[in-house]
């Protein structure tokens, strides 16, 4: 009868907790939508999309404003836009996978990968003899930005539909002085990632985009992300060029299904079309240890200072920005392509990722990190409330065990355990498996009237993830006939099942 009552109670708790959790999740989603709407209105953006992936994998995908202002077409959640430089995260990861495979060494001289005969142009680049792969990836190379060279800008303005090879892009830098010596400064430059892309192709004998598809886009099911290699870009939403129109493009970037220029020159500087959902998911995969070996990942997130190029707590790693905020460290990137802006960030402390995209480049994204942090604050507060509720529930569980024990009810005390044959207790008397065996063991060793008084103290709770907690502490049994309490320590693994925290392993002694 007791087992049946507990089972019925567990089912009731499960559905009650499920409804409460769903209500809280919907409230979070509503707050994020209100925030997105307010940003679009305050910044006079045409439209925006936002996606967040929570630690448990749940996705929030939102949209606000308009995809096409003139046609009054609403922006759709999951609308596709350019990655801009957030696409460097793909390039960096392919390169770092090749580092793990022994095909690239971060401290190799870049010149090692370019033949003096076949690649004579390389040796006319600034700092050519001293460039390292690492200096390309963390922008300490001293290479100028090819995009903003006058000769390149003029050519794009006069021939916006031209196709460029990476070598043609880099040619505008030949024989120019460096910005600074290698490793003695920092300067963001797409040039670095064009060279990195060429190295990737040389060591793999394959096109970079094919490597990205095989290694990243397909395995991680980034179905809305593809290379921006032509003017016809399926699914690309209408974009709006802002005041800093350095390519002299039309205000509206898409006409008759064609982008206003050939975006192909961006290549490994960004070079993809994507959506916020894919980018939030991608960042979650990357920083959850699913993509890179741990030793290489550790180098990905080792930043250098934005001025000195020397190791620092925040700055730029190997294809990722590292920010320190009130919510802890964040890893991510910003990206721009005429008519579009993207900001992607991952919280090291909380384990969520956020991707924010707008169909305008107005302002060049100077506010976008702050905007993403507004959403991060909502997510962090929501998670903090969950953690607080979980830890209160766990402590309440132990308090209930004290109360049950002190009124002489083993069956009540055992309601804190998972009713399963898989649970176990480890004590001085040995290992006992199974709920019923543990229950009978307690009845045998602690008959009514001789159970004493129980209390727990020195408790420490460690959250392993949303489903498991590790709890250590001390138990104290006070018997009337003894002057000193019987004391021992315990370590317990607790699992959240049906919204209820239950003990699944108990080691005490």
C-alpha positions in Angstrom: 0.0 0.0 0.0 2.9 2.4 0.9 4.6 1.7 -2.5 1.3 2.5 -4.3 0.8 5.8 -2.4 4.4 6.9 -3.1 4.0 6.0 -6.8 0.7 8.1 -7.0 2.4 10.9 -5.2 5.4 10.8 -7.5 3.1 11.0 -10.6 1.3 14.0 -9.1 4.5 15.8 -8.3 5.8 15.1 -11.8 2.9 16.7 -13.6 2.7 19.6 -11.1 6.4 20.3 -11.6 6.2 19.9 -15.4 3.4 22.5 -15.6 5.3 24.9 -13.3 8.5 24.5 -15.3 6.6 25.1 -18.6 5.0 28.2 -17.2 8.3 29.6 -16.1 9.8 28.8 -19.5 7.0 30.6 -21.4 7.4 33.6 -19.1 11.1 33.7 -19.9 10.4 33.5 -23.6 7.8 36.3 -23.3 10.4 38.6 -21.5 12.9 37.9 -24.2 10.4 38.8 -26.9 9.5 42.1 -25.1 13.3 42.9 -24.9 13.8 42.1 -28.6 10.8 44.3 -29.5 12.1 47.1 -27.4 15.6 47.0 -29.0 14.2 47.0 -32.5 12.1 50.0 -31.6 14.7 52.0 -29.7 17.4 51.5 -32.3 15.0 52.0 -35.3 16.1 48.7 -36.8 14.1 47.2 -39.7 14.1 43.8 -38.0 16.0 41.3 -35.9 16.1 37.7 -34.9 17.3 36.1 -31.7 18.0 32.5 -30.7 19.1 31.1 -27.4 20.0 27.5 -26.6 19.6 26.7 -22.9 21.9 24.3 -21.0 19.4 21.5 -21.3 19.3 22.0 -25.1 15.9 23.8 -25.3 15.7 26.4 -28.0 14.1 29.9 -27.9 13.8 31.4 -31.4 12.3 34.9 -31.8 11.8 37.6 -34.4 10.8 41.3 -34.3 10.2 44.0 -36.8 10.2 43.7 -40.6 12.2 41.7 -43.1 11.1 44.1 -45.9 10.1 47.6 -44.7 8.5 48.7 -48.0 6.5 45.5 -48.4 5.6 45.4 -44.7 6.8 41.8 -44.6 7.3 40.7 -41.0 10.6 39.2 -39.9 10.4 35.5 -39.4 12.1 33.6 -36.6 15.0 31.7 -38.2 15.4 34.2 -41.1 18.7 33.8 -42.8 21.4 36.5 -42.9 25.1 36.7 -43.4 27.4 35.4 -40.7 29.9 38.2 -41.3 33.0 37.6 -39.2 31.2 35.2 -36.9 32.0 32.7 -39.7 35.6 32.9 -38.6 34.5 30.5 -35.8 34.1 27.8 -38.5 37.5 28.6 -40.0 39.2 28.6 -36.6 37.7 25.3 -35.6 38.7 23.5 -38.9 42.2 24.8 -38.4 42.3 23.6 -34.8 41.0 20.2 -35.7 43.9 20.0 -38.2 46.2 20.9 -35.3 44.8 18.0 -33.3 45.5 15.8 -36.4 49.1 17.0 -36.6 48.7 18.6 -39.9 49.1 22.2 -38.7 51.3 23.5 -35.8 50.1 26.8 -34.2 53.7 28.0 -33.8 54.8 27.1 -37.3 56.1 30.0 -39.5 53.4 30.6 -42.1 56.1 30.7 -44.8 56.5 26.9 -44.3 53.3 26.4 -46.1 54.1 28.6 -49.1 56.6 27.7 -51.8 59.1 30.4 -52.8 58.6 29.3 -56.5 54.9 28.8 -56.7 53.8 31.3 -54.1 56.3 34.1 -54.7 53.6 36.7 -53.9 53.5 35.5 -50.3 57.0 36.7 -49.6 56.0 40.3 -50.5 53.4 40.4 -47.7 54.1 42.5 -44.6 55.9 40.5 -41.9 56.0 37.5 -44.3 59.1 35.9 -42.8 57.9 36.1 -39.2 54.2 35.3 -39.4 53.0 32.3 -37.4 49.8 30.4 -37.7 48.9 31.5 -34.1 49.5 35.2 -35.1 47.0 34.8 -37.9 44.4 33.3 -35.7 44.6 35.8 -32.8 45.2 38.8 -35.1 48.7 39.6 -33.7 50.3 39.3 -37.2 50.5 43.0 -38.0 48.9 42.4 -41.4 46.8 45.3 -42.7 43.1 44.8 -43.6 42.8 44.2 -47.4 39.2 45.1 -47.4 39.9 48.8 -46.5 42.7 49.3 -48.9 41.8 52.1 -51.4 42.6 49.9 -54.4 40.4 47.1 -53.2 37.5 49.5 -52.3 37.7 51.2 -55.6 37.7 47.9 -57.5 34.6 46.6 -55.7 32.8 49.9 -56.2 33.5 49.8 -60.0 33.0 46.1 -60.4 30.7 44.9 -57.6 29.9 41.6 -59.3 33.6 40.6 -59.8 34.9 37.2 -58.5 38.0 37.4 -56.4 40.6 34.7 -55.6 42.1 34.9 -52.1 45.5 35.7 -53.7 43.9 38.6 -55.6 42.5 39.9 -52.3 45.9 39.7 -50.7 47.7 41.2 -53.6 46.5 44.7 -52.6 48.8 44.4 -49.6 52.0 43.5 -51.4 55.1 45.5 -50.4 53.1 47.5 -47.8 54.6 48.1 -44.3 53.2 46.1 -41.4 50.9 47.6 -38.8 53.3 46.3 -36.1 55.9 43.5 -35.7 54.5 40.0 -35.2 53.2 39.5 -31.7 53.9 43.1 -30.6 50.4 44.5 -31.0 46.9 43.5 -32.0 44.8 44.5 -35.0 41.7 42.8 -36.3 42.2 41.9 -39.9 40.3 39.6 -42.3 43.7 39.2 -44.1 44.7 36.8 -41.4 41.9 34.4 -42.1 42.4 34.5 -45.8 45.9 33.2 -45.3 44.6 30.6 -42.7 42.1 29.4 -45.3 44.9 28.9 -47.9 46.9 26.9 -45.3 43.9 24.7 -44.6 43.5 24.0 -48.3 47.2 23.2 -48.7 47.4 20.7 -45.9 44.1 19.0 -46.7 44.3 19.1 -50.5 40.7 20.1 -50.5 38.6 23.3 -50.7 37.9 25.0 -47.4 34.2 25.0 -47.9 34.1 21.2 -48.5 36.1 20.7 -45.3 33.7 22.9 -43.3 30.7 21.0 -44.7 32.2 17.6 -43.9 33.6 18.5 -40.5 31.1 21.0 -39.1 27.9 21.8 -41.1 26.9 18.2 -41.7 27.9 16.6 -38.3 26.3 19.4 -36.3 23.2 19.6 -38.5 23.6 23.3 -39.4 21.0 23.0 -42.1 20.5 26.7 -42.6 24.1 27.6 -43.0 25.9 27.5 -46.4 28.8 29.3 -48.2 28.1 32.7 -49.6 29.9 32.1 -52.9 27.5 33.9 -55.3 24.9 36.7 -55.5 22.0 34.2 -55.6 21.6 33.3 -51.9 18.5 31.2 -51.1 16.6 32.4 -48.1 18.6 35.6 -47.6 16.3 38.1 -46.0 16.2 41.7 -47.3 19.0 43.8 -45.8 19.4 47.6 -45.4 22.8 49.4 -45.7 23.5 52.0 -43.0 25.3 55.3 -43.2 28.8 53.8 -43.4 28.3 52.6 -46.9 31.9 52.0 -47.8 31.1 49.9 -50.9 28.5 52.4 -52.3 25.7 49.8 -52.4 22.0 50.4 -52.8 20.2 50.9 -49.5 18.3 47.6 -50.1 20.7 44.8 -50.6 18.5 42.2 -52.3 16.7 42.8 -55.6 15.1 40.0 -57.7 16.7 37.4 -55.4 20.2 38.7 -56.0 22.5 40.4 -53.4 23.8 43.8 -54.5 27.4 42.6 -54.9 29.3 39.4 -55.1 30.0 38.5 -51.5 32.4 35.7 -52.5 35.5 37.7 -51.7 34.8 37.4 -48.0 35.6 33.6 -48.0 37.4 32.7 -44.8 36.9 36.1 -43.3 33.3 35.1 -42.7 31.8 33.7 -45.9 28.5 32.1 -44.9 24.8 32.6 -44.8 23.2 31.3 -41.6 20.4 32.0 -39.1 20.4 32.7 -35.4 19.2 29.2 -34.6 22.1 27.6 -36.3 24.6 30.0 -34.8 23.3 29.6 -31.2 23.4 25.8 -31.6 26.9 25.9 -33.1 28.3 28.0 -30.3 26.7 25.6 -27.8 28.3 22.6 -29.5 31.7 24.3 -29.7 31.9 25.4 -26.0 30.4 22.2 -24.6 33.4 20.2 -25.7 31.7 18.4 -28.6 33.9 19.8 -31.4 37.6 20.1 -30.3 40.0 18.1 -28.2 40.3 19.6 -24.7 44.0 20.7 -25.1 43.3 22.5 -28.3 40.0 24.0 -27.0 42.0 25.5 -24.1 44.1 27.4 -26.6 41.0 28.6 -28.5 39.9 30.6 -25.5 43.3 31.9 -24.4 43.0 35.6 -25.2 45.5 38.3 -26.0 45.1 42.0 -25.1 43.5 44.2 -27.7 46.4 46.7 -27.6 49.6 44.8 -26.7 48.8 41.4 -28.3 50.1 39.8 -25.1 48.4 37.1 -23.0 45.5 38.6 -21.0 42.3 37.6 -19.1 40.1 39.1 -21.8 40.6 40.0 -25.5 40.8 37.8 -28.5 41.6 34.1 -28.6 42.0 31.9 -31.7 38.9 32.9 -33.5 36.8 34.1 -30.5 36.4 37.2 -28.5 36.6 36.7 -24.7 34.6 39.1 -22.6 34.4 39.5 -18.8 31.0 40.6 -17.7 29.0 40.8 -14.5 27.7 37.4 -15.4 31.2 35.9 -15.9 33.2 35.1 -19.0 31.6 35.0 -22.4 33.0 33.6 -25.7 31.8 34.6 -29.1 32.1 36.8 -32.1 30.6 39.8 -34.0 30.1 40.0 -37.7 29.1 42.5 -40.4 28.3 42.2 -44.1 26.7 45.2 -45.8 23.1 45.2 -44.7 23.5 42.7 -41.9 25.0 42.3 -38.4 25.5 39.3 -36.2 26.5 38.8 -32.6 27.0 35.4 -31.0 28.0 34.7 -27.4 28.3 31.7 -25.0 28.2 31.9 -21.2 31.0 29.9 -19.6 29.3 30.1 -16.2 25.7 29.4 -17.2 26.2 27.2 -20.3 23.7 29.0 -22.6 24.4 30.5 -26.0 22.8 33.5 -27.7 22.8 34.6 -31.4 21.4 38.0 -32.4 21.0 39.2 -36.0 19.7 42.3 -37.6 19.0 43.0 -41.3 20.9 46.3 -41.2 24.5 47.3 -40.6 23.6 50.7 -39.2 25.9 51.6 -36.3 28.3 48.7 -37.2 27.3 46.7 -34.2 28.8 48.9 -31.5 25.8 48.2 -29.2 25.3 44.6 -30.0 27.4 43.1 -27.2 25.4 45.2 -24.7 22.1 44.0 -26.4 23.1 40.3 -26.1 24.0 40.9 -22.5 20.5 42.1 -21.8 19.2 38.7 -23.0 22.0 37.0 -21.0 20.8 38.7 -17.9 17.3 37.3 -18.4 18.6 33.8 -19.0 21.0 34.0 -16.0 18.2 35.2 -13.7 16.0 32.4 -14.8 18.7 29.8 -14.3 19.6 31.3 -10.9 16.0 30.9 -9.8 16.0 27.3 -11.0 19.2 26.6 -9.1 17.9 28.3 -5.9 14.7 26.3 -6.2 16.6 23.0 -6.7 18.9 23.6 -3.8 16.0 24.5 -1.5 14.2 21.3 -2.6 17.4 19.2 -1.9 17.8 20.8 1.6 14.1 20.4 2.2 14.5 16.7 1.4 17.2 16.3 4.0 15.0 18.2 6.5 12.2 15.9 5.8 14.5 12.9 6.4 15.4 14.3 9.8 11.7 14.8 10.7 10.7 11.3 9.5 13.6 9.7 11.4 12.9 11.6 14.5 9.3 10.5 14.6 10.3 6.9 14.1 9.2 6.3 10.5 11.7 4.5 8.2 9.2 4.3 5.4 8.8 8.1 5.5 12.6 8.5 5.6 13.0 6.2 2.6 10.7 8.5 0.4 13.8 10.5 -0.3 15.3 7.6 -2.2 14.6 6.6 -5.8 12.3 3.5 -5.7 14.5 1.3 -7.9 16.6 -1.8 -7.8 19.5 0.3 -9.2 20.1 2.5 -6.2 22.7 1.6 -3.6 24.0 2.6 -0.2 27.6 2.1 1.0 28.4 2.0 4.7 30.6 0.3 7.2 28.4 -2.8 6.9 28.9 -3.0 3.2 27.1 -2.3 0.0 23.3 -2.7 -0.3 21.5 -2.5 -3.6 17.8 -1.9 -4.3 15.2 0.3 -2.6 13.5 -2.6 -0.8 16.7 -4.1 0.5 17.9 -0.7 1.8 14.5 -0.2 3.5 14.6 -3.6 5.2 18.2 -2.9 6.3 17.2 0.3 8.1 14.3 -1.5 9.7 16.7 -4.2 10.9 19.3 -1.9 12.4 17.1 0.9 13.7 13.9 -0.6 15.3 11.3 1.9 16.5 12.1 3.4 19.9 15.9 2.9 19.3 16.5 5.2 16.4 17.7 8.2 18.3 17.6 11.8 17.0 19.1 12.6 13.6 20.3 15.9 12.2 22.6 16.8 9.2 25.1 19.6 9.1 28.2 20.8 7.2 26.3 20.2 4.0 27.8 21.3 0.6 25.9 21.0 -2.6 27.6 20.8 -6.0 25.5 21.1 -9.2 26.8 18.7 -11.8 24.2 19.6 -14.4 20.5 20.2 -14.6 19.8 16.6 -13.7 22.4 15.7 -11.0 23.7 17.1 -7.7 26.5 15.8 -5.5 25.9 16.4 -1.8 28.4 15.9 1.0 27.9 16.6 4.7 27.8 15.1 8.1 25.1 13.1 9.9 24.7 13.2 13.7 22.7 10.5 15.6 22.0 11.4 19.3 21.1 8.6 21.6 19.8 9.3 25.2 22.1 6.7 26.7 25.3 8.2 25.1 27.0 11.4 26.0 28.5 12.0 22.5 26.5 11.8 19.3 27.4 9.2 16.7 28.9 11.1 13.8 29.9 10.3 10.3 30.2 11.8 6.8 28.1 11.1 3.7 28.3 11.7 0.0 25.2 11.4 -2.0 24.4 11.6 -5.7 21.0 13.1 -6.3 19.0 13.0 -9.5 16.0 15.1 -10.6 13.3 12.7 -11.7 9.9 14.0 -12.5 10.7 17.3 -11.0 11.7 15.7 -7.6 15.2 15.4 -6.3 15.9 11.8 -5.2 18.9 10.0 -3.8 20.3 7.4 -6.2 23.6 6.6 -4.4 24.5 7.1 -0.7 27.9 6.6 0.7 28.2 7.1 4.4 30.5 6.2 7.2 
